[in-house]
Amino acid sequence: MFKIVDTLIKRYLSNEEVVVFLLLLAGTLVVLAFWGGILAPVLIAVVLAFLLQGLVDRLQRIGIGHTTSVLFVFLTFLACCAAFIGIMVPIIWQQAVRFINDLPRMITGIQGGIEHFAQGHSELVSQSAVDEVVNTLATEFTNLGQWLVSYSIASIPSIFSLMIYLVLVPLVMFFLLKDQKSILAYLTSWLPQERMMMRNIAHEMNEQIANYIRGKVIEMLVVGIVSYIVFAVMGLRYAELLALLVGLSVLIPYIGAAAVTIPVVLVAFYQYGTGSDFIYLVVAYLVVQGLDGNVLVPLLFSEAVNLHPVAIIVAVLFFGGIWGFWGIFFAIPLATLVKAIINAWPRQDRLPTLE
């Protein structure tokens, strides 16, 4: 037993690069676990800078200077964020408040629709099942309304923190874009001279995660905008709010699309009942989801992420359970990191023979 352990240690931990990498990985996890909240503005700025670096590189390839490229991309990003905050946030906030106020009437309307359907199909639906569904919906809607109200009240003290984020994140992001080469040169100067494994991991992560994050942003915008067009044409209430939820749902693979379908269908059922408009809207929404999963996703992520669906679901559940929303958001990049480490890890075809 001791010989096997000794052989494994010599095989995997005799390399200086492996030891340094494991220490860096462990140190990063400790920092995120204990000081992740404090360093959140820096982490967000790193993600945004990583996302925008591709645009800076493209501008430089066509002959624009580095500083000019950084300023153009940075100011364009700020302008888009300001436009979204100034135009969309007030509309979405008003619709969220109206949605909460309409919850009691919505519950009553859905209850009446279900009971009417049950009366016309008594051979298929029992009254006890109807009562159970109505009570469940009422409880869930009430809990949702209470959570939204309590969350809004609890978030008042965090307004000051939000102001700090609005200043620190853009500032740190700008300097990361501007001084990326010097920062990377300083950080890599502390690493071993021989770091083939780290280079392989960094190369694979850079390609796959950059494509993944940019693809997710494009997918979120396309799905959200198309969903809003469908909802607006059909005259669905809370169109902006529901379209935003549908767009954000693409951040959570598989689970997000199933979860966001529930409020869309319930609002449509409350507004249209079981008439033809309800069927048309549900069909149109399912067409959007189908085109997203079968056309848009393969186009955007054909070479970005090479992970099995089971691995993606496990990653979402695991990292989401550890880090909440951010764990869900970065579940696929983190799973890609694990895969890159496994692929780049130094190994032999077989263990040395034990004597």
Secondary structure, 3 states (H helix, E strand, C coil): CHHHHHHHHHHHHCCHHHHHHHHHHHHHHHHHHHHCCCCHHHHHHHHHHHHHHHHHHHHHHCCCCHHHHHHHHHHHHHHHHHHHHHHHHHHHHHHHHHHHHHHHHHHHHHHHHHHHHHHHCCCCCCHHHHHHHHHHHHHHHHHHHHHHHHHHHHCHHHHHHHHHHHHHHHHHHHHHHHCHHHHHHHHHCCCCCCCHHHHHHHHHHHHHHHHHHHHHHHHHHHHHHHHHHHHHHHCCCCHHHHHHHHHHHCCCCCHHHHHHHHHHHHHHHHHHCCCHHHHHHHHHHHHHHHHHHHHHHHHHHCCCCCCCHHHHHHHHHHHHHHHHHHHHHCHHHHHHHHHHHHHHCCCCCCCCCCC
